[in-house]
Amino acid sequence: MANAQFYTLADVAEILSASPAQVRAMVRSGELPAIQIGGRGQWRIQITVFDDWVQRKHQETAEAVRSGASLD
């Protein structure tokens, strides 16, 4: 297969050390952008979109720390 362009929800769960259910919830809420393929709930997350999302999360966390927000 040529260079992969998409992650599965399981891939993202492994990368984030999260459960697949947590990742699915982030997708369903719109927090984590994804596309649905086929008719059986097959979700894919474009690698570049995921990388951008992670970068945004880093920025949000840094801003929260600077502002003194609780990180619980």
Phi, psi and omega per residue, in radians:
M1 nan 2.450 3.096
A2 -1.154 3.138 -3.136
N3 -0.880 2.211 3.126
A4 -1.163 2.484 3.130
Q5 -2.022 -0.188 -3.049
F6 -2.330 2.609 2.965
Y7 -1.806 2.642 2.929
T8 -1.504 2.960 3.075
L9 -1.101 -0.621 3.104
A10 -1.123 -0.693 3.091
D11 -1.035 -0.850 -3.102
V12 -1.137 -0.702 3.101
A13 -1.029 -0.754 3.127
E14 -1.136 -0.774 -3.134
I15 -1.058 -0.728 -3.083
L16 -1.534 -0.053 -3.034
S17 0.953 0.796 3.139
A18 -2.131 2.930 3.083
S19 -1.436 2.681 3.047
P20 -0.998 -0.590 3.122
A21 -1.131 -0.671 3.101
Q22 -1.126 -0.742 3.133
V23 -1.150 -0.752 3.117
R24 -1.040 -0.708 3.121
A25 -1.119 -0.687 3.104
M26 -1.134 -0.651 3.109
V27 -1.189 -0.833 -3.096
R28 -1.119 -0.547 3.136
S29 -1.390 -0.228 -3.109
G30 1.592 -0.049 3.137
E31 -1.131 -0.701 -3.120
L32 -1.967 1.943 -3.093
P33 -1.133 2.342 3.133
A34 -2.654 2.906 3.046
I35 -2.104 2.605 3.094
Q36 -1.814 2.302 3.110
I37 -2.083 2.598 -3.134
G38 1.165 -3.037 -3.063
G39 -1.887 0.126 -3.033
R40 -2.020 0.605 3.076
G41 1.223 0.498 3.090
Q42 -1.444 1.985 -3.115
W43 -1.867 2.546 3.069
R44 -2.343 2.507 3.125
I45 -2.108 2.079 -3.133
Q46 -1.098 2.326 -3.056
I47 -0.990 -0.768 -3.130
T48 -1.153 -0.621 3.099
V49 -1.169 -0.735 3.102
F50 -1.081 -0.801 3.132
D51 -1.036 -0.730 3.094
D52 -1.111 -0.726 3.134
W53 -1.067 -0.797 3.121
V54 -1.062 -0.758 3.125
Q55 -1.050 -0.749 3.103
R56 -1.081 -0.712 3.133
K57 -1.111 -0.681 3.065
H58 -1.069 -0.778 -3.141
Q59 -1.114 -0.770 3.130
E60 -1.063 -0.731 3.138
T61 -1.147 -0.771 3.127
A62 -1.063 -0.727 3.124
E63 -1.139 -0.693 3.123
A64 -1.128 -0.713 3.120
V65 -1.120 -0.785 3.135
R66 -1.080 -0.608 -3.102
S67 -1.465 -0.082 3.111
G68 1.447 0.231 -3.139
A69 -1.160 2.594 3.084
S70 -1.205 2.396 -3.118
L71 -1.828 0.384 3.122
D72 -1.201 nan nan
